[in-house]
Amino acid sequence: MSFIECVDLTHIYNAGMENEMLAVENVNIKIEEGEFVAILGTNGSGKSTLAKHFNGLLLPSSGKCLVDGMDTKDEEHTYDIRRQIGMVFQNPDNQIIAAIVEDDVGFGPENIGLDPHEIRRNVTAALRAVDMEEYRHFSPHHLSGGQKQRVAIAGALAMNTKCLVLDEPTAMLDPRGRHEVMETVSRLNKERGITTVYITHFMEEAAMADRIFVMDQKHLVASGTPREIFRDIGAMKKRGLAVPMAAEMAYRLQQKGIRITESIINTEDLVRAICQ
């Protein structure tokens, strides 16, 4: 059984009203426990709507979404699902509610009624996991964007989260902040086995995933490893999507008649192929 599974999932906003809008249609997807998957797509493709089903923020108009075997439509499981699936959004300032970092990280555990001693243990462990323990007594508003996102991730971890769903978490960050967040997310996935669902417009970030899902016009249109997805540069461009810079350069060299290895997704691949 997959950790997250969508079966013919369709979502319609404002169903039955004049302004109803089909956002996702007949999506079938499986995500295994411990996987790192990226979801790509242009604006309006349905990727964020899909991700919000994973912890029950949205419920399917038809079809179903299962998390660890639990149906998100079953209200009896809402609490358990949201404890397992932590959400991190684009703007870190919209997620911070407390004046002190440790209070912000402890807000979620406190609201689900954890024992104060357990809350303190969870907060310390979560801050340590994202390398922010030394900032526990700081005001979040004095932190950089990357640090704020790491605090948001810690807030999810303090709930004993098994899965992180990150919706363009680096879109508003500078390169240093993006690196901080990506390094943290990758490490949590590899070292702690946290299932990771990562929505991004940055193809170099997507290239770090185990698998990529591509959304286009409300449908899931492709899935595969980063090398499989970025190999078909023509298809990506038709969907309005970029590819990692190294893959783009390799593609242009091939167009010039230069023989070069296919399936290049990072700088190391490109350097190695050129040297050969």
One Martini backbone bead per residue (centre of mass of N, CA, C, O) as a GRO file, in nm:
protein
  276
    1MET     BB    1   0.094   0.037   0.024
    2SER     BB    2   0.064   0.356  -0.019
    3PHE     BB    3   0.092   0.651   0.140
    4ILE     BB    4  -0.001   0.799  -0.128
    5GLU     BB    5  -0.337   0.807  -0.289
    6CYS     BB    6  -0.479   0.867  -0.608
    7VAL     BB    7  -0.826   0.826  -0.732
    8ASP     BB    8  -0.972   0.990  -0.963
    9LEU     BB    9  -0.903   1.289  -0.907
   10THR     BB   10  -1.137   1.559  -0.846
   11HIS     BB   11  -1.153   1.928  -0.872
   12ILE     BB   12  -1.412   2.171  -0.777
   13TYR     BB   13  -1.473   2.493  -0.777
   14ASN     BB   14  -1.778   2.593  -0.703
   15ALA     BB   15  -1.984   2.381  -0.717
   16GLY     BB   16  -2.286   2.473  -0.891
   17MET     BB   17  -2.179   2.740  -0.989
   18GLU     BB   18  -2.109   2.992  -1.204
   19ASN     BB   19  -1.786   2.985  -1.091
   20GLU     BB   20  -1.695   2.723  -1.172
   21MET     BB   21  -1.381   2.515  -1.135
   22LEU     BB   22  -1.159   2.323  -1.294
   23ALA     BB   23  -0.847   2.188  -1.151
   24VAL     BB   24  -0.885   1.865  -1.133
   25GLU     BB   25  -0.843   1.554  -1.340
   26ASN     BB   26  -0.811   1.231  -1.305
   27VAL     BB   27  -0.600   1.158  -1.074
   28ASN     BB   28  -0.315   0.933  -1.063
   29ILE     BB   29  -0.135   0.852  -0.756
   30LYS     BB   30   0.191   0.747  -0.613
   31ILE     BB   31   0.337   0.749  -0.277
   32GLU     BB   32   0.605   0.659  -0.104
   33GLU     BB   33   0.762   0.587   0.165
   34GLY     BB   34   1.043   0.812   0.162
   35GLU     BB   35   0.994   0.986  -0.066
   36PHE     BB   36   1.105   1.211  -0.337
   37VAL     BB   37   0.885   1.446  -0.476
   38ALA     BB   38   0.800   1.622  -0.772
   39ILE     BB   39   0.598   1.908  -0.880
   40LEU     BB   40   0.501   2.010  -1.202
   41GLY     BB   41   0.398   2.336  -1.336
   42THR     BB   42   0.208   2.563  -1.434
   43ASN     BB   43   0.003   2.799  -1.396
   44GLY     BB   44  -0.302   2.618  -1.349
   45SER     BB   45  -0.241   2.295  -1.353
   46GLY     BB   46  -0.294   2.176  -1.027
   47LYS     BB   47  -0.066   2.125  -0.812
   48SER     BB   48  -0.171   2.271  -0.551
   49THR     BB   49  -0.443   2.137  -0.534
   50LEU     BB   50  -0.337   1.852  -0.503
   51ALA     BB   51  -0.164   1.895  -0.241
   52LYS     BB   52  -0.418   1.980  -0.055
   53HIS     BB   53  -0.520   1.674  -0.034
   54PHE     BB   54  -0.297   1.533   0.151
   55ASN     BB   55  -0.433   1.696   0.430
   56GLY     BB   56  -0.742   1.806   0.376
   57LEU     BB   57  -0.783   2.099   0.271
   58LEU     BB   58  -0.890   1.925   0.040
   59LEU     BB   59  -1.167   1.776  -0.132
   60PRO     BB   60  -1.299   1.568  -0.333
   61SER     BB   61  -1.541   1.566  -0.581
   62SER     BB   62  -1.391   1.311  -0.692
   63GLY     BB   63  -1.287   1.044  -0.574
   64LYS     BB   64  -0.958   0.985  -0.408
   65CYS     BB   65  -0.771   1.021  -0.090
   66LEU     BB   66  -0.488   0.850   0.045
   67VAL     BB   67  -0.352   0.814   0.386
   68ASP     BB   68  -0.239   0.545   0.508
   69GLY     BB   69  -0.544   0.435   0.419
   70MET     BB   70  -0.683   0.714   0.455
   71ASP     BB   71  -0.968   0.894   0.407
   72THR     BB   72  -1.014   1.234   0.370
   73LYS     BB   73  -1.339   1.221   0.392
   74ASP     BB   74  -1.290   1.107   0.674
   75GLU     BB   75  -1.336   1.267   0.972
   76GLU     BB   76  -1.195   1.060   1.166
   77HIS     BB   77  -0.898   1.119   1.004
   78THR     BB   78  -0.808   1.418   1.002
   79TYR     BB   79  -0.615   1.434   1.244
   80ASP     BB   80  -0.414   1.209   1.154
   81ILE     BB   81  -0.336   1.330   0.880
   82ARG     BB   82  -0.232   1.616   0.989
   83ARG     BB   83  -0.001   1.486   1.156
   84GLN     BB   84   0.150   1.350   0.901
   85ILE     BB   85   0.092   1.622   0.730
   86GLY     BB   86   0.303   1.879   0.632
   87MET     BB   87   0.282   2.232   0.565
   88VAL     BB   88   0.455   2.440   0.316
   89PHE     BB   89   0.482   2.763   0.206
   90GLN     BB   90   0.587   3.036   0.031
   91ASN     BB   91   0.525   3.239   0.275
   92PRO     BB   92   0.665   3.265   0.583
   93ASP     BB   93   0.500   3.508   0.709
   94ASN     BB   94   0.216   3.343   0.696
   95GLN     BB   95   0.323   3.118   0.932
   96ILE     BB   96   0.385   3.332   1.148
   97ILE     BB   97   0.261   3.387   1.506
   98ALA     BB   98   0.510   3.433   1.680
   99ALA     BB   99   0.768   3.608   1.871
  100ILE     BB  100   0.898   3.320   1.906
  101VAL     BB  101   1.036   3.048   1.780
  102GLU     BB  102   0.955   2.825   1.994
  103ASP     BB  103   0.652   2.907   1.993
  104ASP     BB  104   0.594   2.848   1.698
  105VAL     BB  105   0.676   2.546   1.698
  106GLY     BB  106   0.469   2.483   1.952
  107PHE     BB  107   0.177   2.541   1.851
  108GLY     BB  108   0.078   2.274   1.735
  109PRO     BB  109   0.122   2.079   1.978
  110GLU     BB  110  -0.057   2.247   2.172
  111ASN     BB  111  -0.330   2.220   1.994
  112ILE     BB  112  -0.320   1.886   2.036
  113GLY     BB  113  -0.240   1.830   2.353
  114LEU     BB  114   0.036   1.815   2.445
  115ASP     BB  115   0.268   1.770   2.655
  116PRO     BB  116   0.489   1.999   2.768
  117HIS     BB  117   0.737   1.808   2.765
  118GLU     BB  118   0.696   1.711   2.472
  119ILE     BB  119   0.709   1.984   2.338
  120ARG     BB  120   1.000   2.052   2.414
  121ARG     BB  121   1.127   1.809   2.276
  122ASN     BB  122   1.017   1.864   1.991
  123VAL     BB  123   1.134   2.146   1.950
  124THR     BB  124   1.431   2.074   1.982
  125ALA     BB  125   1.443   1.854   1.761
  126ALA     BB  126   1.341   2.033   1.526
  127LEU     BB  127   1.558   2.256   1.538
  128ARG     BB  128   1.796   2.063   1.503
  129ALA     BB  129   1.709   1.943   1.222
  130VAL     BB  130   1.731   2.265   1.097
  131ASP     BB  131   1.957   2.438   1.229
  132MET     BB  132   1.786   2.637   1.482
  133GLU     BB  133   1.852   2.628   1.793
  134GLU     BB  134   2.008   2.909   1.837
  135TYR     BB  135   1.710   3.064   1.760
  136ARG     BB  136   1.478   3.012   1.979
  137HIS     BB  137   1.489   3.333   2.108
  138PHE     BB  138   1.404   3.458   1.857
  139SER     BB  139   1.278   3.661   1.625
  140PRO     BB  140   1.146   3.582   1.324
  141HIS     BB  141   1.166   3.885   1.198
  142HIS     BB  142   1.505   3.857   1.213
  143LEU     BB  143   1.505   3.666   0.985
  144SER     BB  144   1.554   3.502   0.722
  145GLY     BB  145   1.390   3.342   0.479
  146GLY     BB  146   1.526   3.065   0.517
  147GLN     BB  147   1.489   3.053   0.825
  148LYS     BB  148   1.181   3.068   0.827
  149GLN     BB  149   1.136   2.804   0.671
  150ARG     BB  150   1.276   2.627   0.885
  151VAL     BB  151   1.069   2.692   1.103
  152ALA     BB  152   0.826   2.577   0.951
  153ILE     BB  153   0.939   2.290   0.939
  154ALA     BB  154   0.964   2.253   1.245
  155GLY     BB  155   0.659   2.276   1.303
  156ALA     BB  156   0.599   2.006   1.163
  157LEU     BB  157   0.796   1.816   1.317
  158ALA     BB  158   0.665   1.865   1.609
  159MET     BB  159   0.414   1.670   1.502
  160ASN     BB  160   0.534   1.405   1.387
  161THR     BB  161   0.600   1.408   1.096
  162LYS     BB  162   0.608   1.203   0.787
  163CYS     BB  163   0.526   1.454   0.596
  164LEU     BB  164   0.622   1.684   0.337
  165VAL     BB  165   0.454   1.975   0.200
  166LEU     BB  166   0.594   2.185  -0.060
  167ASP     BB  167   0.489   2.512  -0.176
  168GLU     BB  168   0.711   2.693  -0.301
  169PRO     BB  169   0.943   2.764  -0.064
  170THR     BB  170   1.162   2.942  -0.269
  171ALA     BB  171   1.026   3.179  -0.438
  172MET     BB  172   1.112   3.426  -0.211
  173LEU     BB  173   1.415   3.357  -0.242
  174ASP     BB  174   1.731   3.355  -0.231
  175PRO     BB  175   1.989   3.157  -0.307
  176ARG     BB  176   2.065   3.102  -0.013
  177GLY     BB  177   1.781   3.023   0.087
  178ARG     BB  178   1.740   2.789  -0.108
  179HIS     BB  179   1.976   2.621  -0.009
  180GLU     BB  180   1.887   2.585   0.284
  181VAL     BB  181   1.619   2.440   0.224
  182MET     BB  182   1.719   2.208   0.042
  183GLU     BB  183   1.919   2.088   0.242
  184THR     BB  184   1.709   2.024   0.458
  185VAL     BB  185   1.512   1.849   0.299
  186SER     BB  186   1.714   1.635   0.199
  187ARG     BB  187   1.811   1.544   0.481
  188LEU     BB  188   1.536   1.454   0.598
  189ASN     BB  189   1.493   1.235   0.385
  190LYS     BB  190   1.762   1.069   0.415
  191GLU     BB  191   1.793   1.053   0.743
  192ARG     BB  192   1.459   1.032   0.830
  193GLY     BB  193   1.243   0.945   0.601
  194ILE     BB  194   1.086   1.185   0.486
  195THR     BB  195   0.829   1.250   0.316
  196THR     BB  196   0.843   1.426  -0.010
  197VAL     BB  197   0.664   1.716  -0.136
  198TYR     BB  198   0.768   1.913  -0.428
  199ILE     BB  199   0.701   2.239  -0.525
  200THR     BB  200   0.830   2.381  -0.840
  201HIS     BB  201   1.026   2.610  -1.067
  202PHE     BB  202   1.297   2.470  -0.995
  203MET     BB  203   1.480   2.237  -1.167
  204GLU     BB  204   1.720   2.180  -0.977
  205GLU     BB  205   1.536   2.083  -0.750
  206ALA     BB  206   1.384   1.854  -0.899
  207ALA     BB  207   1.651   1.685  -0.962
  208MET     BB  208   1.661   1.572  -0.649
  209ALA     BB  209   1.456   1.374  -0.700
  210ASP     BB  210   1.320   1.062  -0.752
  211ARG     BB  211   1.050   1.195  -0.859
  212ILE     BB  212   0.830   1.311  -1.130
  213PHE     BB  213   0.550   1.530  -1.168
  214VAL     BB  214   0.332   1.631  -1.441
  215MET     BB  215   0.139   1.917  -1.492
  216ASP     BB  216  -0.146   1.969  -1.732
  217GLN     BB  217  -0.440   2.089  -1.763
  218LYS     BB  218  -0.532   1.918  -1.484
  219HIS     BB  219  -0.316   1.695  -1.556
  220LEU     BB  220  -0.147   1.399  -1.559
  221VAL     BB  221   0.133   1.359  -1.804
  222ALA     BB  222   0.388   1.280  -1.612
  223SER     BB  223   0.639   1.025  -1.512
  224GLY     BB  224   0.958   1.013  -1.332
  225THR     BB  225   1.261   1.054  -1.352
  226PRO     BB  226   1.462   1.312  -1.406
  227ARG     BB  227   1.595   1.187  -1.659
  228GLU     BB  228   1.328   1.121  -1.805
  229ILE     BB  229   1.198   1.404  -1.807
  230PHE     BB  230   1.458   1.580  -1.917
  231ARG     BB  231   1.500   1.438  -2.192
  232ASP     BB  232   1.218   1.580  -2.289
  233ILE     BB  233   1.245   1.891  -2.389
  234GLY     BB  234   1.016   1.940  -2.587
  235ALA     BB  235   0.781   1.873  -2.392
  236MET     BB  236   0.846   2.085  -2.181
  237LYS     BB  237   0.819   2.334  -2.366
  238LYS     BB  238   0.520   2.287  -2.452
  239ARG     BB  239   0.440   2.324  -2.129
  240GLY     BB  240   0.619   2.575  -2.020
  241LEU     BB  241   0.896   2.436  -1.941
  242ALA     BB  242   1.181   2.382  -1.797
  243VAL     BB  243   1.527   2.307  -1.748
  244PRO     BB  244   1.809   2.239  -1.659
  245MET     BB  245   2.086   2.402  -1.754
  246ALA     BB  246   2.250   2.151  -1.836
  247ALA     BB  247   2.032   2.033  -2.026
  248GLU     BB  248   2.016   2.278  -2.214
  249MET     BB  249   2.312   2.275  -2.309
  250ALA     BB  250   2.315   1.990  -2.423
  251TYR     BB  251   2.093   2.043  -2.631
  252ARG     BB  252   2.246   2.267  -2.790
  253LEU     BB  253   2.489   2.094  -2.867
  254GLN     BB  254   2.327   1.887  -3.029
  255GLN     BB  255   2.215   2.097  -3.237
  256LYS     BB  256   2.530   2.146  -3.333
  257GLY     BB  257   2.647   1.832  -3.352
  258ILE     BB  258   2.725   1.747  -3.069
  259ARG     BB  259   2.839   1.484  -2.903
  260ILE     BB  260   2.625   1.388  -2.628
  261THR     BB  261   2.509   1.296  -2.352
  262GLU     BB  262   2.233   1.195  -2.222
  263SER     BB  263   2.073   1.271  -1.928
  264ILE     BB  264   2.124   1.565  -1.832
  265ILE     BB  265   2.098   1.747  -1.491
  266ASN     BB  266   2.398   1.844  -1.425
  267THR     BB  267   2.710   1.972  -1.402
  268GLU     BB  268   2.862   1.705  -1.369
  269ASP     BB  269   2.752   1.571  -1.621
  270LEU     BB  270   2.853   1.783  -1.826
  271VAL     BB  271   3.155   1.773  -1.770
  272ARG     BB  272   3.191   1.472  -1.824
  273ALA     BB  273   3.086   1.477  -2.122
  274ILE     BB  274   3.291   1.680  -2.236
  275CYS     BB  275   3.552   1.525  -2.158
  276GLN     BB  276   3.465   1.266  -2.336
   0.00000   0.00000   0.00000
